[in-house]
Amino acid sequence: MSGRLVFFGELLIRLTAPGNELLMQSPSLSVHVGGAEANVAIGLAHLGHDCAMVSKIASNALGRGAVAAVRGANVDCTAVTHHPGRMGLYFLSVGAGLRASEIVYDRAGSSFAATGPEEYDFDRLLKGAGLLHLSGITPALGPRSAEAALAAARAAKRLGVPVSFDGNYRAMLWEAWDSDPRAILSELIGTADILFGNHRDLSLVLGREFSGEGGDRRREAAEAGFAAFPNLKLIASTARHTVTADHHRIAARVDLRGSSHQTAEVDVTGIVDRIGAGDAFAAGVLHGYLSAGDARAMAETGLALTCLKHSLPGDASRFGQADIDAFHGGGLDVRR
């Protein structure tokens, strides 16, 4: 597959309490820039892919700083333009032990959420693209961004550009407006070649439950997804068991129409930051997909990046192929 990878979604500013403090425990917060689609773009850019972000940002210092951060990760931000309004924010308190991390969102009415499809020339932006990546967070933000996400997916389909879609279901965002998530998500998945989602995501859009446990249930759900959405070629997901805030067990799975692979479970301990781990997984799977890997290669690469992301502060994976190789090789000593 050739052509630039295009990512459409909101850039967010994250404000994090120091160490493992609660929010407002002390009068300081660290700043990171993220957003589901931007995180995947940054992860793939660090793996050598040509990535471009499409978005709207506030016409102020926060917006300019967000663009600078994403551009600094070698993601083309030419199509990130200014719009009156505000930046979406979120606040994070990192958990520890038996206390979970906590997020407070402050993103209603952001510049991105307020812009509709007429603000983007998707035919021009996607011409010659190798992939369009979207997530379910964009349509969940409100009716204007939902229309924009649908317009992007329809343009990609019309132009023959493969679509990658991460379900990222956020109930509170959908419930904040008069939405129909099942209908909107079904259309978006219908345009997708690649879906990041598990049996719960497919239950939502298909209106049915799946029996069994573990891999059997995920395969049943995948087969139902392939039957309902003829364009789908690949469904990828992770399974996470939380022992404590600092210790998780994670496995990864990729389902193709004719085959599948589920990795062994990995113990991830000493967690520094789990935010963006799902986006790191998506970057790893897409890296394997773009490199013509099979189900096993895609699942194992996705697993490597999602596990490595837990060691890194911030929202995005910044690891290269050497880091993936070292993960698979078990090399934990200092690299000199």
JOHUFEN-V76031 format. One record per backbone hydrogen bond with DSSP energy under -0.5 kcal/mol. CO is the residue of the C=O (numbers start at 0). NH is the residue of the N-H. If there is no record, write none. Layout:
CO&NH, CO&NH
This chain:
3&5, 3&129, 3&130, 4&51, 5&132, 6&8, 6&53, 10&87, 11&13, 11&33, 12&89, 13&15, 13&31, 14&91, 15&29, 17&20, 21&24, 25&27, 27&17, 29&15, 31&13, 33&11, 34&38, 35&39, 36&40, 37&41, 38&42, 39&43, 40&44, 41&45, 43&46, 43&48, 44&47, 48&50, 49&4, 50&75, 51&6, 52&78, 53&8, 54&80, 56&82, 57&59, 59&63, 60&64, 61&65, 62&66, 63&67, 64&68, 65&69, 66&70, 67&71, 68&72, 69&72, 69&74, 70&73, 75&52, 76&79, 78&54, 78&80, 80&56, 82&58, 85&110, 87&12, 88&105, 89&14, 90&103, 91&16, 91&93, 92&101, 95&98, 96&244, 97&99, 98&95, 101&92, 103&90, 105&88, 106&109, 109&113, 111&114, 112&144, 115&118, 116&119, 119&121, 120&124, 121&125, 122&126, 123&126, 125&128, 130&5, 131&163, 132&7, 133&165, 134&137, 134&138, 135&139, 136&140, 137&140, 138&141, 141&145, 142&146, 143&147, 144&148, 145&149, 146&150, 147&151, 148&152, 149&153, 150&154, 151&155, 152&156, 153&157, 154&158, 155&159, 155&160, 156&159, 159&161, 161&131, 162&192, 162&193, 163&133, 164&166, 164&195, 165&135, 168&170, 169&172, 169&173, 170&174, 171&175, 172&175, 173&176, 176&178, 179&183, 180&184, 181&185, 182&186, 183&187, 184&188, 185&189, 186&190, 187&190, 187&191, 188&191, 192&232, 192&233, 193&164, 194&196, 194&235, 195&166, 197&201, 198&202, 199&203, 200&204, 201&205, 202&206, 202&207, 212&215, 212&216, 213&217, 214&218, 215&219, 216&220, 217&221, 218&222, 219&223, 220&224, 221&225, 222&226, 223&227, 224&228, 227&229, 228&231, 232&256, 233&194, 234&254, 235&196, 236&252, 238&250, 239&241, 240&242, 240&248, 243&246, 245&269, 245&270, 246&242, 246&243, 247&267, 248&240, 249&265, 250&238, 251&262, 252&236, 253&260, 254&234, 258&255, 260&253, 265&249, 265&267, 266&268, 267&247, 273&276, 275&279, 276&280, 277&281, 278&282, 279&283, 280&284, 281&285, 282&286, 283&287, 284&288, 285&289, 286&290, 287&292, 288&291, 293&297, 294&298, 295&299, 296&300, 297&301, 298&302, 299&303, 300&304, 301&305, 302&306, 303&307, 304&308, 305&309, 306&309, 307&310, 308&311, 309&271, 309&272, 319&322, 319&323, 320&324, 321&325, 322&326, 323&327, 324&328, 325&329, 325&330, 326&329, 329&331, 333&335
